Amino acid sequence: EGAALSRQIFLDTETTGLSGGAGTVVFAYGLGFLRGGELVVEQLFLRDFGEEPAMLHHVAARLAEFPLIL
C-alpha cells in the first residue's frame, strides 16, 4: 500500500549531455502521475536558458506532491 500508484510520480529527463562540467542542461522533462484515476503526463521543454529557473521550480513543486519518485 505504501507504493500505491497514487503516491508515485515518474520522471524522465533529456539533457545536452552527461559528460560533466559546466554547460550540461536538462532541456526537457517528462512527468507522469495518476490524479483522480486518470494518467496525467506533463512535458516541459526549455525554449531558452532563461526559462530554466521557472522550469526547475515547477518540477520541484510537482515532485514535492509525491513521496515516491521513479
C-alpha positions as CSV (number, residue, x, y, z in Angstrom):
1,E,0.0,0.0,0.0
2,G,2.9,2.4,0.7
3,A,3.9,2.1,-3.0
4,A,0.3,2.7,-4.3
5,L,0.3,4.3,-7.8
6,S,-1.4,7.4,-6.5
7,R,1.7,8.0,-4.4
8,Q,4.2,7.7,-7.3
9,I,5.5,10.1,-9.9
10,F,7.6,9.1,-12.9
11,L,10.3,11.4,-14.0
12,D,12.3,11.4,-17.3
13,T,14.9,13.9,-18.5
14,E,16.6,14.8,-21.7
15,T,19.9,16.6,-21.4
16,T,22.5,18.2,-23.6
17,G,24.9,15.5,-22.4
18,L,26.3,14.0,-19.2
19,S,29.9,14.3,-20.0
20,G,30.3,16.5,-16.9
21,G,31.4,20.1,-16.4
22,A,29.5,23.3,-16.9
23,G,27.1,23.5,-19.8
24,T,25.1,20.3,-19.2
25,V,21.5,21.3,-19.1
26,V,18.2,19.4,-18.8
27,F,16.2,20.8,-21.7
28,A,13.1,18.5,-21.4
29,Y,11.3,16.9,-18.5
30,G,8.5,14.3,-18.7
31,L,6.4,13.7,-15.6
32,G,3.7,11.1,-15.3
33,F,1.3,10.5,-12.4
34,L,-2.2,9.5,-11.5
35,R,-4.8,12.1,-10.5
36,G,-8.4,11.2,-9.9
37,G,-7.9,7.8,-11.6
38,E,-6.5,9.3,-14.8
39,L,-3.0,9.3,-16.1
40,V,-1.5,12.8,-16.3
41,V,1.5,13.3,-18.5
42,E,3.3,16.7,-18.3
43,Q,6.0,17.5,-20.8
44,L,8.2,20.6,-20.3
45,F,10.6,21.9,-22.9
46,L,13.2,24.5,-22.2
47,R,12.9,27.0,-25.1
48,D,15.5,29.4,-23.7
49,F,18.1,29.1,-21.0
50,G,16.5,32.0,-19.2
51,E,13.4,29.8,-18.6
52,E,15.4,27.2,-16.6
53,P,14.6,28.6,-13.1
54,A,10.9,28.6,-13.8
55,M,11.1,25.0,-15.2
56,L,13.1,23.8,-12.2
57,H,10.6,25.5,-9.8
58,H,7.7,23.7,-11.5
59,V,9.4,20.3,-11.5
60,A,10.4,20.7,-7.8
61,A,6.9,21.7,-6.8
62,R,5.4,18.7,-8.7
63,L,7.9,16.3,-7.2
64,A,7.1,17.5,-3.7
65,E,3.5,16.3,-4.2
66,F,4.6,12.7,-4.3
67,P,6.6,10.6,-1.8
68,L,7.9,8.1,-4.4
69,I,9.9,9.3,-7.4
70,L,10.6,6.7,-10.0
